[in-house]
């Protein structure tokens, strides 16, 4: 049905289904991909029309979200220790220094 409405819509739905399926089947267990797990709809709205607003706003919001996710992973890693891997597989891959670096970088980009 989506191809009948607009071919680009069918392509977007196919890509969405592939990404969602890959995440469900295990992509969310891959370190670093796990940090980028928060997704945004992109620069176009649901109707396909360009949204009003600056692309800089999208950059700031994306890096602020990355800061929050990396901070949460860091907190989980420090609080749960070795048992954290049972809660989230990727916690066994991250090091505290790496997550602090990601937090610092994301915070710096957000502020700048």
MOPAC internal coordinates of N, CA, C and O (Angstrom, degrees):
PM7 1SCF
backbone

  N    0.0000 0     0.00 0     0.00 0    0    0    0
  C    1.4431 1     0.00 0     0.00 0    1    0    0
  C    1.5269 1   111.02 1     0.00 0    2    1    0
  O    1.2310 1   120.86 1   141.06 1    3    2    1
  N    1.3374 1   115.96 1   -38.94 1    3    2    1
  C    1.4576 1   118.16 1  -177.75 1    5    3    2
  C    1.5258 1   111.46 1   -65.85 1    6    5    3
  O    1.2310 1   119.75 1   147.71 1    7    6    5
  N    1.3306 1   118.08 1   -32.29 1    7    6    5
  C    1.4622 1   121.04 1   178.06 1    9    7    6
  C    1.5240 1   110.73 1   -66.62 1   10    9    7
  O    1.2310 1   120.57 1   147.69 1   11   10    9
  N    1.3291 1   116.52 1   -32.31 1   11   10    9
  C    1.4593 1   120.01 1   178.74 1   13   11   10
  C    1.5316 1   110.68 1   -70.43 1   14   13   11
  O    1.2310 1   120.81 1   144.97 1   15   14   13
  N    1.3255 1   116.06 1   -35.03 1   15   14   13
  C    1.4588 1   120.32 1  -179.53 1   17   15   14
  C    1.5310 1   109.71 1   -73.79 1   18   17   15
  O    1.2310 1   121.07 1   129.41 1   19   18   17
  N    1.3085 1   115.57 1   -50.59 1   19   18   17
  C    1.4713 1   120.62 1  -178.69 1   21   19   18
  C    1.5288 1   107.64 1  -163.47 1   22   21   19
  O    1.2310 1   119.48 1   -56.86 1   23   22   21
  N    1.3180 1   118.60 1   123.14 1   23   22   21
  C    1.4661 1   120.50 1  -179.09 1   25   23   22
  C    1.5291 1   113.31 1   -57.95 1   26   25   23
  O    1.2310 1   120.28 1   144.10 1   27   26   25
  N    1.3088 1   117.07 1   -35.90 1   27   26   25
  C    1.4660 1   119.91 1   179.10 1   29   27   26
  C    1.5253 1   110.98 1   -64.23 1   30   29   27
  O    1.2310 1   120.00 1   147.82 1   31   30   29
  N    1.3081 1   117.60 1   -32.18 1   31   30   29
  C    1.4562 1   121.47 1   177.42 1   33   31   30
  C    1.5177 1   110.59 1   -65.52 1   34   33   31
  O    1.2310 1   120.38 1   138.73 1   35   34   33
  N    1.3111 1   116.88 1   -41.27 1   35   34   33
  C    1.4679 1   120.77 1   177.62 1   37   35   34
  C    1.5229 1   110.68 1   -62.37 1   38   37   35
  O    1.2310 1   120.19 1   139.03 1   39   38   37
  N    1.3217 1   117.25 1   -40.97 1   39   38   37
  C    1.4615 1   120.97 1   178.47 1   41   39   38
  C    1.5281 1   110.83 1   -65.02 1   42   41   39
  O    1.2310 1   120.49 1   136.72 1   43   42   41
  N    1.3123 1   116.67 1   -43.28 1   43   42   41
  C    1.4637 1   120.49 1   179.33 1   45   43   42
  C    1.5225 1   111.07 1   -63.08 1   46   45   43
  O    1.2310 1   120.13 1   138.21 1   47   46   45
  N    1.3262 1   117.36 1   -41.79 1   47   46   45
  C    1.4623 1   120.59 1   178.05 1   49   47   46
  C    1.5231 1   111.52 1   -65.77 1   50   49   47
  O    1.2310 1   120.06 1   142.94 1   51   50   49
  N    1.3154 1   117.49 1   -37.06 1   51   50   49
  C    1.4656 1   120.93 1   178.29 1   53   51   50
  C    1.5294 1   110.71 1   -65.27 1   54   53   51
  O    1.2310 1   120.47 1   135.97 1   55   54   53
  N    1.3302 1   116.71 1   -44.03 1   55   54   53
  C    1.4645 1   120.36 1   178.36 1   57   55   54
  C    1.5221 1   110.14 1   -64.37 1   58   57   55
  O    1.2310 1   120.10 1   137.69 1   59   58   57
  N    1.3182 1   117.41 1   -42.31 1   59   58   57
  C    1.4656 1   121.45 1   178.03 1   61   59   58
  C    1.5263 1   110.33 1   -60.17 1   62   61   59
  O    1.2310 1   120.20 1   135.32 1   63   62   61
  N    1.3217 1   117.22 1   -44.68 1   63   62   61
  C    1.4678 1   120.80 1   179.60 1   65   63   62
  C    1.5263 1   111.11 1   -63.37 1   66   65   63
  O    1.2310 1   119.98 1   140.32 1   67   66   65
  N    1.3302 1   117.65 1   -39.68 1   67   66   65
  C    1.4641 1   120.78 1   178.14 1   69   67   66
  C    1.5297 1   111.95 1   -64.67 1   70   69   67
  O    1.2310 1   120.65 1   135.08 1   71   70   69
  N    1.3177 1   116.36 1   -44.92 1   71   70   69
  C    1.4653 1   119.96 1  -179.73 1   73   71   70
  C    1.5242 1   110.74 1   -65.62 1   74   73   71
  O    1.2310 1   120.30 1   135.08 1   75   74   73
  N    1.3099 1   117.03 1   -44.92 1   75   74   73
  C    1.4569 1   120.83 1   179.67 1   77   75   74
  C    1.5279 1   110.77 1   -62.27 1   78   77   75
  O    1.2310 1   120.60 1   136.56 1   79   78   77
  N    1.3267 1   116.46 1   -43.44 1   79   78   77
  C    1.4593 1   120.35 1   178.39 1   81   79   78
  C    1.5156 1   112.19 1   -63.85 1   82   81   79
  O    1.2310 1   120.33 1   138.11 1   83   82   81
  N    1.3250 1   116.97 1   -41.89 1   83   82   81
  C    1.4678 1   120.62 1   179.08 1   85   83   82
  C    1.5232 1   111.15 1   -63.88 1   86   85   83
  O    1.2310 1   120.34 1   140.03 1   87   86   85
  N    1.3275 1   116.95 1   -39.97 1   87   86   85
  C    1.4625 1   120.08 1   177.75 1   89   87   86
  C    1.5158 1   111.07 1   -65.88 1   90   89   87
  O    1.2310 1   120.30 1   139.42 1   91   90   89
  N    1.3088 1   117.03 1   -40.58 1   91   90   89
  C    1.4543 1   121.21 1   179.90 1   93   91   90
  C    1.5217 1   111.90 1   -67.41 1   94   93   91
  O    1.2310 1   120.35 1   146.11 1   95   94   93
  N    1.3249 1   116.93 1   -33.89 1   95   94   93
  C    1.4617 1   120.84 1  -177.47 1   97   95   94
  C    1.5264 1   113.47 1   -84.58 1   98   97   95
  O    1.2310 1   119.34 1   175.19 1   99   98   97
  N    1.3054 1   118.86 1    -4.81 1   99   98   97
  C    1.4512 1   118.57 1   174.63 1  101   99   98
  C    1.5044 1   116.91 1   141.37 1  102  101   99
  O    1.2310 1   118.96 1   174.26 1  103  102  101
  N    1.3141 1   119.59 1    -5.74 1  103  102  101
  C    1.4556 1   120.16 1  -179.36 1  105  103  102
  C    1.5248 1   111.20 1   -63.59 1  106  105  103
  O    1.2310 1   120.09 1   152.95 1  107  106  105
  N    1.3224 1   117.44 1   -27.05 1  107  106  105
  C    1.4628 1   119.76 1   179.70 1  109  107  106
  C    1.5289 1   111.81 1   -70.93 1  110  109  107
  O    1.2310 1   120.33 1   168.92 1  111  110  109
  N    1.3370 1   116.97 1   -11.08 1  111  110  109
  C    1.4599 1   120.64 1   177.59 1  113  111  110
  C    1.5285 1   112.68 1   -90.49 1  114  113  111
  O    1.2310 1   120.38 1  -177.15 1  115  114  113
  N    1.3189 1   116.88 1     2.85 1  115  114  113
  C    1.4606 1   121.85 1   179.56 1  117  115  114
  C    1.5250 1   108.20 1   -92.35 1  118  117  115
  O    1.2310 1   121.30 1   -55.15 1  119  118  117
  N    1.3435 1   115.11 1   124.85 1  119  118  117
  C    1.4639 1   119.73 1   179.98 1  121  119  118
  C    1.5215 1   109.63 1   -59.21 1  122  121  119
  O    1.2310 1   119.94 1   -28.84 1  123  122  121
  N    1.2704 1   117.72 1   151.16 1  123  122  121
  C    1.4604 1   129.05 1  -177.92 1  125  123  122
  C    1.5341 1   109.98 1    75.06 1  126  125  123
  O    1.2310 1   119.11 1   135.21 1  127  126  125
  N    1.3217 1   119.31 1   -44.79 1  127  126  125
  C    1.4707 1   120.64 1   173.47 1  129  127  126
  C    1.5211 1   108.15 1   -63.41 1  130  129  127
  O    1.2310 1   121.09 1   145.38 1  131  130  129
  N    1.3300 1   115.52 1   -34.62 1  131  130  129
  C    1.4580 1   122.09 1   177.33 1  133  131  130
  C    1.5312 1   110.97 1   -59.51 1  134  133  131
  O    1.2310 1   120.26 1   140.99 1  135  134  133
  N    1.3269 1   117.11 1   -39.01 1  135  134  133
  C    1.4679 1   120.27 1   179.74 1  137  135  134
  C    1.5225 1   111.51 1   -68.88 1  138  137  135
  O    1.2310 1   120.04 1   148.28 1  139  138  137
  N    1.3098 1   117.53 1   -31.72 1  139  138  137
  C    1.4596 1   121.20 1   179.76 1  141  139  138
  C    1.5072 1   113.04 1   -88.21 1  142  141  139
  O    1.2310 1   120.71 1  -163.01 1  143  142  141
  N    1.3026 1   116.25 1    16.99 1  143  142  141
  C    1.4598 1   120.95 1  -175.62 1  145  143  142
  C    1.5033 1   115.21 1   -65.83 1  146  145  143
  O    1.2310 1   119.75 1   156.93 1  147  146  145
  N    1.3103 1   118.09 1   -23.07 1  147  146  145
  C    1.4514 1   119.41 1   176.75 1  149  147  146
  C    1.5121 1   108.81 1   -75.64 1  150  149  147
  O    1.2310 1   121.07 1   -52.93 1  151  150  149
  N    1.2944 1   115.55 1   127.07 1  151  150  149
  C    1.4609 1   119.42 1  -176.74 1  153  151  150
  C    1.5162 1   109.86 1  -116.42 1  154  153  151
  O    1.2310 1   121.67 1   -24.47 1  155  154  153
  N    1.2890 1   114.41 1   155.53 1  155  154  153
  C    1.4586 1   120.68 1   177.42 1  157  155  154
  C    1.5206 1   108.00 1  -126.00 1  158  157  155
  O    1.2310 1   119.37 1   -22.82 1  159  158  157
  N    1.3106 1   118.80 1   157.18 1  159  158  157
  C    1.4531 1   121.00 1  -177.19 1  161  159  158
  C    1.5149 1   114.68 1   -71.68 1  162  161  159
  O    1.2310 1   119.27 1   172.42 1  163  162  161
  N    1.2973 1   118.99 1    -7.58 1  163  162  161
  C    1.4572 1   120.09 1   178.24 1  165  163  162
  C    1.5209 1   111.76 1    93.55 1  166  165  163
  O    1.2310 1   120.36 1     4.38 1  167  166  165
  N    1.3426 1   116.91 1  -175.62 1  167  166  165
  C    1.4620 1   120.04 1  -174.56 1  169  167  166
  C    1.5234 1   113.71 1   -77.03 1  170  169  167
  O    1.2310 1   119.66 1   175.32 1  171  170  169
  N    1.3031 1   118.26 1    -4.68 1  171  170  169
  C    1.4688 1   120.35 1   179.98 1  173  171  170
  C    1.5209 1   109.54 1  -113.56 1  174  173  171
  O    1.2310 1   120.67 1   -35.27 1  175  174  173
  N    1.2685 1   116.33 1   144.73 1  175  174  173
  C    1.4555 1   121.82 1   179.88 1  177  175  174
  C    1.5169 1   111.49 1   -79.37 1  178  177  175
  O    1.2310 1   120.74 1     5.99 1  179  178  177
  N    1.3191 1   116.19 1  -174.01 1  179  178  177
  C    1.4616 1   121.14 1  -178.28 1  181  179  178
  C    1.5228 1   112.53 1   -63.53 1  182  181  179
  O    1.2310 1   120.07 1   148.73 1  183  182  181
  N    1.3110 1   117.47 1   -31.27 1  183  182  181
  C    1.4625 1   120.29 1  -177.39 1  185  183  182
  C    1.5178 1   112.10 1   -82.28 1  186  185  183
  O    1.2310 1   119.94 1   174.45 1  187  186  185
  N    1.3338 1   117.72 1    -5.55 1  187  186  185
  C    1.4527 1   120.73 1  -179.46 1  189  187  186
  C    1.5112 1   113.16 1    90.35 1  190  189  187
  O    1.2310 1   120.30 1   176.20 1  191  190  189
  N    1.3229 1   117.04 1    -3.80 1  191  190  189
  C    1.4557 1   120.51 1   178.72 1  193  191  190
  C    1.5228 1   109.43 1   -86.12 1  194  193  191
  O    1.2310 1   121.63 1   -30.58 1  195  194  193
  N    1.2816 1   114.49 1   149.42 1  195  194  193
  C    1.4551 1   119.42 1  -179.91 1  197  195  194
  C    1.5229 1   110.06 1   -65.53 1  198  197  195
  O    1.2310 1   120.98 1   -43.93 1  199  198  197
  N    1.3089 1   115.73 1   136.07 1  199  198  197
  C    1.4574 1   120.51 1   178.80 1  201  199  198
  C    1.5154 1   110.41 1   -79.21 1  202  201  199
  O    1.2310 1   121.79 1   -29.61 1  203  202  201
  N    1.3007 1   114.18 1   150.39 1  203  202  201
  C    1.4613 1   118.43 1   173.06 1  205  203  202
  C    1.5188 1   107.77 1   -76.59 1  206  205  203
  O    1.2310 1   120.31 1   -39.17 1  207  206  205
  N    1.2906 1   117.01 1   140.83 1  207  206  205
  C    1.4553 1   120.36 1   179.15 1  209  207  206
  C    1.5122 1   110.64 1   133.22 1  210  209  207
  O    1.2310 1   122.06 1   -13.04 1  211  210  209
  N    1.2820 1   113.66 1   166.96 1  211  210  209
  C    1.4478 1   120.93 1  -176.03 1  213  211  210
  C    1.5283 1   111.25 1   -90.28 1  214  213  211
  O    1.2310 1   120.13 1   -35.66 1  215  214  213
  N    1.3360 1   117.35 1   144.34 1  215  214  213
  C    1.4654 1   118.77 1   173.43 1  217  215  214
  C    1.5275 1   111.19 1   -64.50 1  218  217  215
  O    1.2310 1   120.30 1   158.18 1  219  218  217
  N    1.3344 1   117.04 1   -21.82 1  219  218  217
  C    1.4585 1   119.98 1   177.16 1  221  219  218
  C    1.5237 1   110.88 1   -65.27 1  222  221  219
  O    1.2310 1   120.25 1   147.42 1  223  222  221
  N    1.3153 1   117.13 1   -32.58 1  223  222  221
  C    1.4568 1   120.19 1   177.21 1  225  223  222
  C    1.5262 1   110.20 1   -62.15 1  226  225  223
  O    1.2310 1   120.36 1   138.51 1  227  226  225
  N    1.3112 1   116.93 1   -41.49 1  227  226  225
  C    1.4641 1   121.61 1   177.84 1  229  227  226
  C    1.5266 1   110.45 1   -62.58 1  230  229  227
  O    1.2310 1   120.13 1   139.01 1  231  230  229
  N    1.3152 1   117.36 1   -40.99 1  231  230  229
  C    1.4688 1   121.57 1   179.10 1  233  231  230
  C    1.5253 1   110.41 1   -63.84 1  234  233  231
  O    1.2310 1   120.62 1   133.47 1  235  234  233
  N    1.3307 1   116.43 1   -46.53 1  235  234  233
  C    1.4643 1   120.41 1  -178.95 1  237  235  234
  C    1.5289 1   110.85 1   -62.86 1  238  237  235
  O    1.2310 1   120.43 1   133.93 1  239  238  237
  N    1.3110 1   116.78 1   -46.07 1  239  238  237
  C    1.4633 1   120.18 1  -179.38 1  241  239  238
  C    1.5287 1   111.09 1   -64.89 1  242  241  239
  O    1.2310 1   120.16 1   140.12 1  243  242  241
  N    1.3255 1   117.29 1   -39.88 1  243  242  241
  C    1.4644 1   120.47 1   179.44 1  245  243  242
  C    1.5225 1   111.64 1   -63.84 1  246  245  243
  O    1.2310 1   120.13 1   134.93 1  247  246  245
  N    1.3298 1   117.36 1   -45.07 1  247  246  245
  C    1.4636 1   119.62 1  -179.89 1  249  247  246
  C    1.5242 1   111.68 1   -72.26 1  250  249  247
  O    1.2310 1   119.89 1   149.05 1  251  250  249
  N    1.3162 1   117.82 1   -30.95 1  251  250  249
  C    1.4676 1   119.79 1   174.47 1  253  251  250
  C    1.5239 1   110.03 1   -65.57 1  254  253  251
  O    1.2310 1   120.30 1   140.67 1  255  254  253
  N    1.3177 1   117.03 1   -39.33 1  255  254  253
  C    1.4635 1   120.67 1   176.95 1  257  255  254
  C    1.5264 1   110.74 1   -66.05 1  258  257  255
  O    1.2310 1   120.23 1   138.96 1  259  258  257
  N    1.3320 1   117.17 1   -41.04 1  259  258  257
  C    1.4639 1   120.67 1   176.99 1  261  259  258
  C    1.5288 1   110.39 1   -61.81 1  262  261  259
  O    1.2310 1   120.22 1   139.48 1  263  262  261
  N    1.3256 1   117.18 1   -40.52 1  263  262  261
  C    1.4578 1   121.43 1   176.76 1  265  263  262
  C    1.5285 1   110.88 1   -58.43 1  266  265  263
  O    1.2310 1   120.79 1   135.10 1  267  266  265
  N    1.3187 1   116.10 1   -44.90 1  267  266  265
  C    1.4632 1   120.08 1  -178.66 1  269  267  266
  C    1.5315 1   111.41 1   -67.28 1  270  269  267
  O    1.2310 1   120.03 1   138.04 1  271  270  269
  N    1.3237 1   117.55 1   -41.96 1  271  270  269
  C    1.4665 1   120.50 1  -179.03 1  273  271  270
  C    1.5259 1   110.54 1   -66.93 1  274  273  271
  O    1.2310 1   120.31 1   134.61 1  275  274  273
  N    1.3275 1   117.01 1   -45.39 1  275  274  273
  C    1.4676 1   120.07 1   179.31 1  277  275  274
  C    1.5335 1   110.27 1   -64.15 1  278  277  275
  O    1.2310 1   120.17 1   141.51 1  279  278  277
  N    1.3219 1   117.29 1   -38.49 1  279  278  277
  C    1.4619 1   120.36 1   176.75 1  281  279  278
  C    1.5129 1   112.26 1   -63.26 1  282  281  279
  O    1.2310 1   120.53 1   140.79 1  283  282  281
  N    1.3212 1   116.60 1   -39.21 1  283  282  281
  C    1.4592 1   119.89 1   178.06 1  285  283  282
  C    1.5203 1   111.11 1   -67.51 1  286  285  283
  O    1.2310 1   120.19 1   138.47 1  287  286  285
  N    1.3366 1   117.24 1   -41.53 1  287  286  285
  C    1.4710 1   119.84 1   177.40 1  289  287  286
  C    1.5246 1   110.57 1   -63.36 1  290  289  287
  O    1.2310 1   120.52 1   139.98 1  291  290  289
  N    1.3364 1   116.60 1   -40.02 1  291  290  289
  C    1.4644 1   120.42 1   177.85 1  293  291  290
  C    1.5264 1   110.24 1   -62.10 1  294  293  291
  O    1.2310 1   120.55 1   133.56 1  295  294  293
  N    1.3141 1   116.55 1   -46.44 1  295  294  293
  C    1.4622 1   120.90 1   178.68 1  297  295  294
  C    1.5232 1   110.52 1   -59.75 1  298  297  295
  O    1.2310 1   120.15 1   133.70 1  299  298  297
  N    1.3139 1   117.32 1   -46.30 1  299  298  297
  C    1.4669 1   120.61 1   178.88 1  301  299  298
  C    1.5212 1   111.04 1   -60.95 1  302  301  299
  O    1.2310 1   120.28 1   138.08 1  303  302  301
  N    1.3175 1   117.06 1   -41.92 1  303  302  301
  C    1.4604 1   121.28 1  -179.40 1  305  303  302
  C    1.5213 1   111.13 1   -63.64 1  306  305  303
  O    1.2310 1   120.34 1   135.53 1  307  306  305
  N    1.3268 1   116.96 1   -44.47 1  307  306  305
  C    1.4654 1   120.80 1  -178.66 1  309  307  306
  C    1.5283 1   111.16 1   -71.19 1  310  309  307
  O    1.2310 1   120.06 1   136.51 1  311  310  309
  N    1.3288 1   117.49 1   -43.49 1  311  310  309
  C    1.4584 1   120.99 1  -176.56 1  313  311  310
  C    1.5246 1   113.24 1   -72.24 1  314  313  311
  O    1.2310 1   120.29 1   138.02 1  315  314  313
  N    1.3252 1   117.04 1   -41.98 1  315  314  313
  C    1.4646 1   120.56 1  -174.50 1  317  315  314
  C    1.5227 1   113.31 1   -89.38 1  318  317  315
  O    1.2310 1   120.30 1   157.30 1  319  318  317
  N    1.3207 1   117.03 1   -22.70 1  319  318  317
  C    1.4609 1   120.43 1   179.16 1  321  319  318
  C    1.5218 1   111.50 1    61.72 1  322  321  319
  O    1.2310 1   120.41 1    38.27 1  323  322  321
  N    1.3448 1   116.83 1  -141.73 1  323  322  321
  C    1.4683 1   120.32 1  -178.04 1  325  323  322
  C    1.5401 1   113.62 1   -62.57 1  326  325  323
  O    1.2310 1   119.98 1   153.33 1  327  326  325
  N    1.3187 1   117.64 1   -26.67 1  327  326  325
  C    1.4630 1   120.39 1   179.43 1  329  327  326
  C    1.5229 1   112.19 1   -73.19 1  330  329  327
  O    1.2310 1   120.08 1   168.46 1  331  330  329
  N    1.3126 1   117.46 1   -11.54 1  331  330  329
  C    1.4563 1   121.12 1  -178.72 1  333  331  330
  C    1.5120 1   113.61 1   -62.95 1  334  333  331
  O    1.2310 1   120.69 1   155.04 1  335  334  333
  N    1.3214 1   116.29 1   -24.96 1  335  334  333
  C    1.4698 1   119.17 1  -179.41 1  337  335  334
  C    1.5243 1   111.41 1   -64.65 1  338  337  335
  O    1.2310 1   120.62 1   151.83 1  339  338  337
  N    1.3172 1   116.42 1   -28.17 1  339  338  337
  C    1.4712 1   118.81 1   176.36 1  341  339  338
  C    1.5184 1   111.21 1   -67.28 1  342  341  339
  O    1.2310 1   120.65 1   145.63 1  343  342  341
  N    1.3297 1   116.36 1   -34.37 1  343  342  341
  C    1.4609 1   120.87 1  -179.78 1  345  343  342
  C    1.5228 1   111.54 1   -76.69 1  346  345  343
  O    1.2310 1   120.53 1   140.66 1  347  346  345
  N    1.3423 1   116.59 1   -39.34 1  347  346  345
  C    1.4642 1   121.52 1  -178.11 1  349  347  346
  C    1.5175 1   107.68 1  -149.76 1  350  349  347
  O    1.2310 1   120.76 1   -61.17 1  351  350  349
  N    1.3172 1   116.15 1   118.83 1  351  350  349
  C    1.4610 1   121.95 1  -174.85 1  353  351  350
  C    1.5231 1   112.15 1   -56.58 1  354  353  351
  O    1.2310 1   119.81 1   141.07 1  355  354  353
  N    1.3149 1   117.98 1   -38.93 1  355  354  353
  C    1.4656 1   120.86 1  -175.31 1  357  355  354
  C    1.5279 1   112.86 1   -68.49 1  358  357  355
  O    1.2310 1   119.32 1   164.18 1  359  358  357
  N    1.3167 1   118.91 1   -15.82 1  359  358  357
  C    1.4591 1   119.79 1   178.22 1  361  359  358
  C    1.5241 1   111.45 1   -64.98 1  362  361  359
  O    1.2310 1   120.11 1   158.19 1  363  362  361
  N    1.3133 1   117.40 1   -21.81 1  363  362  361
  C    1.4518 1   120.59 1   176.26 1  365  363  362
  C    1.5163 1   112.81 1   -74.65 1  366  365  363
  O    1.2310 1   119.94 1   165.32 1  367  366  365
  N    1.3288 1   117.72 1   -14.68 1  367  366  365
  C    1.4648 1   122.24 1  -177.77 1  369  367  366
  C    1.5220 1   111.54 1   -97.18 1  370  369  367
  O    1.2310 1   120.04 1   142.29 1  371  370  369
  N    1.3151 1   117.53 1   -37.71 1  371  370  369
  C    1.4569 1   121.49 1  -176.37 1  373  371  370
  C    1.5225 1   111.22 1   -72.07 1  374  373  371
  O    1.2310 1   121.21 1   -30.39 1  375  374  373
  N    1.3193 1   115.30 1   149.61 1  375  374  373
  C    1.4619 1   121.07 1   170.24 1  377  375  374
  C    1.5232 1   107.41 1  -111.75 1  378  377  375
  O    1.2310 1   120.15 1   -26.19 1  379  378  377
  N    1.3229 1   117.32 1   153.81 1  379  378  377
  C    1.4679 1   118.59 1   178.51 1  381  379  378
  C    1.5270 1   113.02 1   -57.88 1  382  381  379
  O    1.2310 1   120.21 1   141.79 1  383  382  381
  N    1.3319 1   117.21 1   -38.21 1  383  382  381
  C    1.4708 1   119.00 1  -179.04 1  385  383  382
  C    1.5238 1   111.52 1   -66.80 1  386  385  383
  O    1.2310 1   119.74 1   143.39 1  387  386  385
  N    1.3360 1   118.10 1   -36.61 1  387  386  385
  C    1.4614 1   120.42 1   178.14 1  389  387  386
  C    1.5253 1   110.68 1   -64.84 1  390  389  387
  O    1.2310 1   120.32 1   134.19 1  391  390  389
  N    1.3190 1   116.99 1   -45.81 1  391  390  389
  C    1.4641 1   120.18 1  -179.01 1  393  391  390
  C    1.5263 1   111.47 1   -67.15 1  394  393  391
  O    1.2310 1   119.95 1   145.41 1  395  394  393
  N    1.3414 1   117.70 1   -34.59 1  395  394  393
  C    1.4732 1   119.50 1   174.61 1  397  395  394
  C    1.5260 1   110.51 1   -64.52 1  398  397  395
  O    1.2310 1   120.52 1   140.54 1  399  398  397
  N    1.3436 1   116.61 1   -39.46 1  399  398  397
  C    1.4624 1   120.57 1   178.06 1  401  399  398
  C    1.5262 1   110.79 1   -62.54 1  402  401  399
  O    1.2310 1   120.07 1   134.65 1  403  402  401
  N    1.3370 1   117.47 1   -45.35 1  403  402  401
  C    1.4663 1   121.09 1   179.62 1  405  403  402
  C    1.5249 1   109.63 1   -62.49 1  406  405  403
  O    1.2310 1   120.08 1   138.10 1  407  406  405
  N    1.3280 1   117.46 1   -41.90 1  407  406  405
  C    1.4685 1   120.84 1   177.80 1  409  407  406
  C    1.5269 1   110.77 1   -60.87 1  410  409  407
  O    1.2310 1   120.36 1   134.01 1  411  410  409
  N    1.3191 1   116.93 1   -45.99 1  411  410  409
  C    1.4629 1   121.02 1  -178.15 1  413  411  410
  C    1.5327 1   110.58 1   -65.10 1  414  413  411
  O    1.2310 1   120.38 1   136.80 1  415  414  413
  N    1.3256 1   116.88 1   -43.20 1  415  414  413
  C    1.4545 1   120.41 1   179.78 1  417  415  414
  C    1.5288 1   111.60 1   -64.42 1  418  417  415
  O    1.2310 1   120.87 1   134.12 1  419  418  417
  N    1.3378 1   115.94 1   -45.88 1  419  418  417
  C    1.4657 1   119.80 1  -179.89 1  421  419  418
  C    1.5197 1   110.99 1   -64.53 1  422  421  419
  O    1.2310 1   120.30 1   140.94 1  423  422  421
  N    1.3293 1   117.03 1   -39.06 1  423  422  421
  C    1.4644 1   119.91 1   178.27 1  425  423  422
  C    1.5313 1   110.97 1   -65.29 1  426  425  423
  O    1.2310 1   120.65 1   138.20 1  427  426  425
  N    1.3304 1   116.37 1   -41.80 1  427  426  425
  C    1.4599 1   119.92 1  -179.98 1  429  427  426
  C    1.5221 1   111.51 1   -63.11 1  430  429  427
  O    1.2310 1   120.20 1   134.85 1  431  430  429
  N    1.3286 1   117.22 1   -45.15 1  431  430  429
  C    1.4720 1   120.06 1   179.64 1  433  431  430
  C    1.5275 1   109.85 1   -65.09 1  434  433  431
  O    1.2310 1   120.09 1   139.47 1  435  434  433
  N    1.3108 1   117.42 1   -40.53 1  435  434  433
  C    1.4645 1   120.40 1   179.05 1  437  435  434
  C    1.5203 1   111.11 1   -61.23 1  438  437  435
  O    1.2310 1   120.37 1   136.11 1  439  438  437
  N    1.3278 1   116.90 1   -43.89 1  439  438  437
  C    1.4596 1   120.77 1  -178.72 1  441  439  438
  C    1.5185 1   111.78 1   -69.24 1  442  441  439
  O    1.2310 1   120.93 1   137.73 1  443  442  441
  N    1.3357 1   115.83 1   -42.27 1  443  442  441
  C    1.4665 1   119.65 1  -179.36 1  445  443  442
  C    1.5110 1   109.64 1   -65.50 1  446  445  443
  O    1.2310 1   120.10 1   180.00 1  447  446  445

